[in-house]
Structure formats: C-alpha cells, structure tokens
Amino acid sequence: MAKLNINGKVRDVQVEADTPLLWVLREQVGLTGTKYGCGVAQCGACSVHINGGVARSCSIRVGSVKPTDKIVTIEGLSPTRSHPVQKAWAAVDVPQCGYCQSGQIMAAAALLAKKPKPTDQDIDDAMTNICRCGTYQRVREAVHMAAGRRA
C-alpha cells in the first residue's frame, strides 16, 4: 500500500512499490488527463508536478514518492481550466491533435512558477516535451501570453 497526496487529497493505493506513478494515476485513481507517450521519460506526455517541479510520471516509481510529496496532475492544476496557462493555450489555439497538451501545460505552469517572465530561451530550455504536430511556436506564444505579455 502507498499513501499519495494527489491534487490535495491523500489517497491509499494498493500497488507494488515499483509501479510507475503514471499507471497509479490513470488506473487506480482514475485521473486520465496524464497521458502515456513513450514510457522512457522522453516525450513529456506524462508530466505532472511533484512538490512544484515538473516530473515525468512514467519513470517515477510509487515507492520513491513520499506521503508528504504533493503531486498535481492536469486535473488538479485548475478544475475549472482557469489557470493562466490553460487560458492562453485555448486563446492561442495551441493543440492540434492534443495528445501531448496536458504534459505541455504542466511543463509551462512549472516554468512560470519559477520564472514569471521567461525569455524565449527560458521557454525553449524548459519546454522539452515532444509535440508530433510541431506546435512549438504556438506553445512559446501561449507561455508568453500566460506570463502577461505577447511574444
């Protein structure tokens, strides 16, 4: 059994310690906004926040997460989709297929929490998620918009 603080609620889950956090979120807890992409922490579709930092949940084993760690998924970022990044994503029409977008949004929100007014280089360095549709220019524009300025 593991105790996990997910989106502000402590949950007990019955899983092996080596189970990836991604599968616990999706299969045991039912939070399916966090996506499976590559399974090797490269694409970023599975990105969540752990203690405010962005983390690739497919490569994090539940046994390494402490009960005091605060996990936030896309569902917990803003249940009403009113987070500035979510608003900017919609305003700029970032997604095409949309599959990677929850991970992209989580990475952008973590960036803005650390650097409220990022430069293009800051955005490029922080946004390491892979988008097969190639919407990187719109991602950058949306991050600037969420930061309160246009690119």
N, C-alpha and C positions, 0 to 999 in steps of 0.2 A: 504494500500500500504506500502511496505517496500523497503528501499534502502539498497542494499547489495553490498559490494566490493568483487567480486569473481574473483580470478585469475587476479587481477589488473584492472578489468573493473567494473565500478559501474552500477548496474542493478536495475531497478524498477520492483518489482513483486507484483502482486495483490493476496495476500493471507491473511488469518486470522492470527493474532499475535501468536496464539497457534499452528500453523502448524509447524511440525518438519522441521528443516533445510534440512534434508536428502531428503524429498519429494519436497522441493523447488528446490534443486539442480538437482534432477532427472526429475521431471515432468514439472516444469516451465522453468528451464534454459536448460535442455537437456543434462546435464553432468552426464552420466550414469555409469561412472567408479566407483563412490562411491556406494557401494552395501548395500542393506538391508539384515541383517542377523537375529538378534534376536529381535530387536525393544526395548530392555531394556538396551542398552549401555554396554553389557557384552562381546560380541564376537569381536567387533572392525572392522567388515567389512565396517562400515560406517565412518571410521576415516578420518578426514580432518585436516588441520591446521587452527587455528584461532589465529592470531597475533603470529605465530611461534610455538605455542604449539599444541600438538595433542589433538583432541576433537572428541567425538562420536556424529556425527551429528543427529542420530536418537532421541537423548534425549535433543537436544537444540532447543528451540522454537524460531522461527524467531523474535518474539517480544523482545527477550533478546539480540539480535545481534544489535550492534550499526552500523550506517553507516560508522564509521571510522574503524571498525574492518576489518581486512584483512583475508579473507577466501581463502585458497588454497586447491584445490582438486587434485586428481591424475593427471588430465588433465593439471593442471597449474604447477605441480611440475617441469616438463620439457616436453614441447610439442614434442620434438624430442627423448624422452626417453634416454637422455644423462646424467641424474643425476647419480652420482656415485652409489647410492643405486639401481637404475634401471639397471645399467650395471652389478653390482655384482649379482643381482637377476638372470639375464639371464646367466651369466657366471657360476654360481653355480647350475643352473637349480633348483631353489627353488620350484616353483609351481608344484603341481600335478594336482588337479582339477582347481586351480587358483582363485576360488571364493573369498577367503579372501585376496588375494595378494595386491590389491590396498590399503587396510587398513593396512596391514603389512608394506608395503613400506612407507606409510605416517608415521607410528609409528617409523620406523627405521630412516627415514630422520629427524624427530624431535629430536630423541635421539642424532644423530650425530651432529646436530646443537648446542646442549647443551654440549655434551661430544664427541669431535672429535676422541678420542682414548679410547673407552669404554672397560671395562673388561667384562669377561663372566658374572659376577654378575650384572654389569650395564645393559647388554643386557637382561638378564633374568628378571630383575626388570622392565625394560621399555617395553618389548615386551609382553604385557598382552593380545594380540589378540589371539583368538582361531582359530586353524587350525585343521579341522577334519581329514586332511590327515596325520598330525603329522610330518610336515617337520621342526620341531623346530631346529634340529641340522644344517640343511642347512641354515635356517634363521640366526642363530648365525654366521655361516661361512661367509655368504654374508655380514652381518654387519661388521665383521672384515675386509673383503676384501674392502668394501666401505670406511672404515677408513684408508685404505692404508697398511693393514697387514693381513696376513692369521692367522687363529686361531691356 
